[in-house]
Structure formats: C-alpha cells, structure tokens
Amino acid sequence: MAWLIVNGDDFGRSPQVNAGILKAHREGILTSASLMVAGEACDEAVVAARDNPALDVGLHVVACNGKSVLGASRLRGLVDERGYFPRSEVWAGFRYAFGRTRRARLRDEFRAQIERHLERVGYLYHLDGHHNLHLHPVLADILLPLAAEYHVPYVRLVREAIWTTLSIDSSSGLRKLRDHAFFYWLSSRAARQARALGLGSNDCTQGFHQTGQLSERYVIQALERLPRDATTEFYFHPAVEWDHRPPLHSSQSLECEILTSPSVRAALTRSAIRLTTYRELASRKMVSTEGGRNRDAVRA
C-alpha cells in the first residue's frame, strides 16, 4: 500500500484560498493544510479548522512573499515598513545566506510563528515553508532545532522522483532538472539534521515540479506511480472565487476541481492508496513506541 498526504498550502492567505482548501477537504481528497499565521484571512482559517477537525493543520513558515508576525520594529532590515518579507524567494534566500547578523531576528520570528500557531490552532504536527524556503540552509539550521524544541514531529522534505515527473510531462525539462538537483541537495542536508534531532519527514513529494501547471491527467498518472510502502506528500494550492473575487491564479481553481474529481478519487482506490495525515502518522508512531516499551517491560 502507498500512503498519501494531500496538503493545501497557503491556508489563511486569503478568503479565496480558505474557501478552496475547505471545498477540497469537504468534497475531495485533501487531508491537511499549512497555515500562514500572519495571513490576512488567518482568523477565518482558524475558525474553519475548528469546524473541520479531520483537517490536519500544520504551519506554513513565511520568510518571503508574506507578512511577518513580529513586524517592522522587531525585524528591521528583514522586512519592509509594513512588515512584509521580500516577494522573491531567490532574493530573500540570497540575503539570508550573507546576512549572519540577521539570524537571531529570524529565530525570534520563527519562534513567534510557531507559538502563534500553537496558541490559535492548539496543535502542530508538521511544518513546511512558503516557496519551500524552510529548506534554505540558514533557515533550516534555525527551524529544525525549534521544531524539536516544540515537539513538532514532522517536516516536509522535497523529494520528488524527477524521472517519474518527466515521464508524465516533459515540458520545462531543464528547469525541472535544475530544481531537482538543487532541492535534492537541500533536502538531503535537512534530512540528516532532522534525523539527528529525532524529527520525521515524508518519504517522497509530488506537486513541486508542476506547481501552477497541474492537470487531472498529470495527477492521476502521478498517483498510479506512487512508491509502495512509503509516505508521499502531494501538495496543492487550491483556491476558488469568494464574494465575487477570483483567486490570484486561474490554476488554483483548476487544482480545486482536480482535488474534488471523481476520477482522481477512483485512481486512489484503483492504486490501493491510503489517505493519511502527519497527525495520524504521529499517533501511529506513538502507539508503536508505547507498544515496544510495553513488550520490553513484559520481557523484563
């Protein structure tokens, strides 16, 4: 059997994103979401999470293209006067790589994001990063110890089978190969850190190389090729029209349609794929650990 976590990124960013994630969860296969705790629609997302307890809500750590928790007065040099990080993840990553004096303030910001999530949601079983910037070496060195400190059991790694992706859709092949090499290195580095800290992660990823370009055909074929006896996180960015306002990108509406498609759900059944969440994985791991302790006690 293959285990699959279907995640919606950017929860709390806008009412359109919230509506898309909730629709994909209630009517489709989406099992979890990642919350932007300083997003403009975070309050509504938190209420929705409480009304939908089966939705496992993790933290979408923001260090680019989004708002900070601590604001301009505490993060001078990292955010603009309104408290927003740089829009470009490339520019943000470059600044973090060469701005050692800023790292203490980044640690304060990430701690504040974790604590706000715990205060608002009440639990935290997984974290990832906006534009996957949490895998940046400087940010990972800060975030992973914080995850261990706050007992966050899982972190997303980007481990997508590039040849599977290219066999389904060979477009932008050079860009995909470049990104694969870069994120393979970042994720390998983060994986070693995570193991040393006792943190878990997904075995595989889907959705990274096709961000903004997903189709029902691609998703079904990717599901049919999921590795057995492994846990894959397939992440999406669903959004729908809300109060007569369309999503930021038309691809987001399409992703919501994909997530609620009967054909996609049929592919899960046909391929013996079991939907799960990081919360469920943590619960199973806890039961397994306690069972092992009990067996050791009996043998003693």
Secondary structure, 3 states (H helix, E strand, C coil): CEEEEEEEEEECCCHHHHHHHHHHHHHCCCCEEEECCCCCCHHHHHHHHHHCCCCEEEEEECCCCCECCCCCCCCECCECCCCECCCCHHHHHHHHHHCHHHHHHHHHHHHHHHHHHHHHHCCCCEEEEHHHHHHCHHHHHHHHHHHHHCCCCEECCCCCCHHHHHHHCCCCHHHHHHHHHHHHHHHHHHHHHHHHCCCEECCEEECCCCCCCCCHHHHHHHHHCCCCCCEEEEEECCCCCECCECCCCHHHHHHHHHHCCHHHHHHHHHCCEEECCHHHHHHHHHHHHHHHHHHHHHHC
